[in-house]
Structures are given as C-alpha cells and as structure tokens.
Amino acid sequence: MIKNLALSVLFMFCFSCFAQKKTESKKIKPPSPNKAIWTKGAQFFAIAGQAGSKNWASGNDIFSFSANMFLNAHANLTKKNWYFNNSLIASYGLINTDEYATIKNDDKINLFSTLGIKLKKKPNLGIGAAFNFRSQFSNGYDRNYLNQGIKRRTSGFFAPAYITLAPAGVNYEFKGLSVYGTLLGFRGVLVSNEPYSYAYQGGIIPEGMVNEKNKATIEKSVAAMYGVDPKKTIQYQIGPYISAAYTKEICHNVSYIGFIDLFSDFTHKAPANVDVFFINTFVFKINKWLNALYSLDLAYDDDIKKFGYYKDHPAFQSKSILGIGVNTRFGNDRTNMHK
C-alpha cells in the first residue's frame, strides 16, 4: 500500500510539473502576429498645495490652497505591422486665494492619435497619419480688463480649440522617445463658443473708460484674441508639423513625461514664428500611493494677442504647479504620448 501511495504521489508530482511546464510555456508563447492586440492603461494624480502668511512685511496673501488633477492615458492597437495609437493628457486645477477667491490655475485637454504601418526593415520607423486635438474644459477670465479691475471671459471649451490633421508623415520610436513629423499639416483654430463675449453692449467701450490706461474705443472679440475672424469662427493653417513625446526614469523614484508640439503656418506673414506647446511633468515617488509632482507648461503663438499693458501683444507663456498627493494606475502604466 505504501508502495502504491508513493507511486501515486510521484505520478501526481510529475503530472503537476508537466502541467506547470505546459502552463508556463503557454504564458511565454508569443501572440500571433495576425491577431489584433490592445494595450490600455492610465495614470491618475490628485495633488494639493498650500501657502499662507501673517504680518509678512513684503506682502503676501494670508492664505491660499490649490487642488489639481492630472490624467495620462493611452489605448493602442497593433496588428501585424499596423498600429493605431491614442494618448490623452488632461489636467484641471483650482486655487483659492484671499485676493481672487477661487480661480483655475490649470486647464488642458491634449489628445494625440497616430495610424500607420511600421517598415519591416526598420521596426522603429513607420509612416502614417496623425491627429491632435487641444482645448480646455471651462471658461477663463481676464480679471483686470481694460486695467479697471473688470472681469471678462477670454476663453472656454472650444474657445480656442486646435485641431491638427497630418495625412502623411514619418513616425520614429527609440527608448522612450517618439517623434512624428510631416511637411504638410492642416490645422484649424476654432473659437465657436460665444466668439464675441463683449463686456459692453455691442463691444462699444463707454467714453468714460477711454483714457491713458485704455485708449481703445472698441472691444476686441474673444476670437480676435486668438487670430480668428469671429464671423467665421475658424482660421485655417497649413505647414510643417512636428510632435514628440518622451518618457524616462531620470533616476531612482524620479520620472519624466514630456510632450512638445511644433507648427509653422505657411499662410502666415511670418512662417518662421513657430507655434510651440510644451508639456513637462516630473513625478517624485515617495511610496506606492504618495507622490510629489511638478508640472511646467510652456507655449508661444504670435496669433494669440492678449498680453501686454493694452492686451494686444503676443508673449511667451509659462505655467507651473507643484504639489503632493496620491496616484493610481490602471492597466499598463506606459505614458508615452505617441506609443
């Protein structure tokens, strides 16, 4: 009986080893190249920051508190040499201060998609089409309009919105870097949500408001602030387009996510003035759930003329946020915008 029991145990052991080996071999078996494979994932951050002072000689707000949310997500499809990649960067934040009450300090939507085929001899090189959509979630305001402390709406959802379509271009990938470039990109700048939004009836500034601080007699429409004819609500642009994304762990527990968008309008009077939109995110891991995050956004577009003392000049734009909070991941946590 003991002999039979020993044989039975040996048989079960051999069977389990065989089954495990067979299962493991299934796990490492590469997928069929003819099968469509989806790779999906997202990374979500919620951070907060606070500042305050009392009897501070140089002058500060007594109290300020900010709360921000960041989302990086992707959904990619591959089949044979074909690829269809979709990535989204979205963020929104509010800050409460004694001077301005509650206002937003961050607001962006940036969707990038590519569809194409990889070249067999060079797997890092592909050709295809690209699509980019960029806008924001809610209204933005000038809180010192006409240098008189007046509040006026200057932006909103689809005001503006940048939609770029590149029907043919080259895509290159290498170690976390992904670059898409084309000589022929088509961009539409839309301001379709209340393109006028005047503070005064018909956009006519009252005589009493015309002075050294404000020499204009007619208001500029929201659409005109972004170089768009308010009667058409859209401006068409054609020219070279380059979009690049980079993801890297800089050092232990410090990672970087970057995205840059460059566009030159050949129909513009000065095509050398390249439009720039640059997103930078640094993540400092504290533990599994807690992270510190620093976000720096840079932009320049000489069609955006809403800066300067009289709000009629383009300018280099920058926005930064620093905070600490929680994060969570879903699916594959890869955050490369183009992959």
Protein Blocks (a to p, Z undefined) as FASTA:
>chain_A
ZZmmmmmmmmmmmmmmmmmmmmmmmmmpccdfkbccddddddddddddddddehifnopa
fbdcdddddddddddddehjbccdddddddddddddfklopadfbdcdddddddddddfk
lmmbccdddddddddfbdcddfbgghlopacdfbdehiacdddddfbdcdddeehiacdd
dfbdcdddddfehplopabehhiacfklgcfklmcfbdcdfklmnopafklopacddddd
ddddddddfbghiacdddddddddfkbmblmlccddddddddddfblmlccddddddddd
fklccedjkopaccddddddddddddddehjfbfbfkZZ
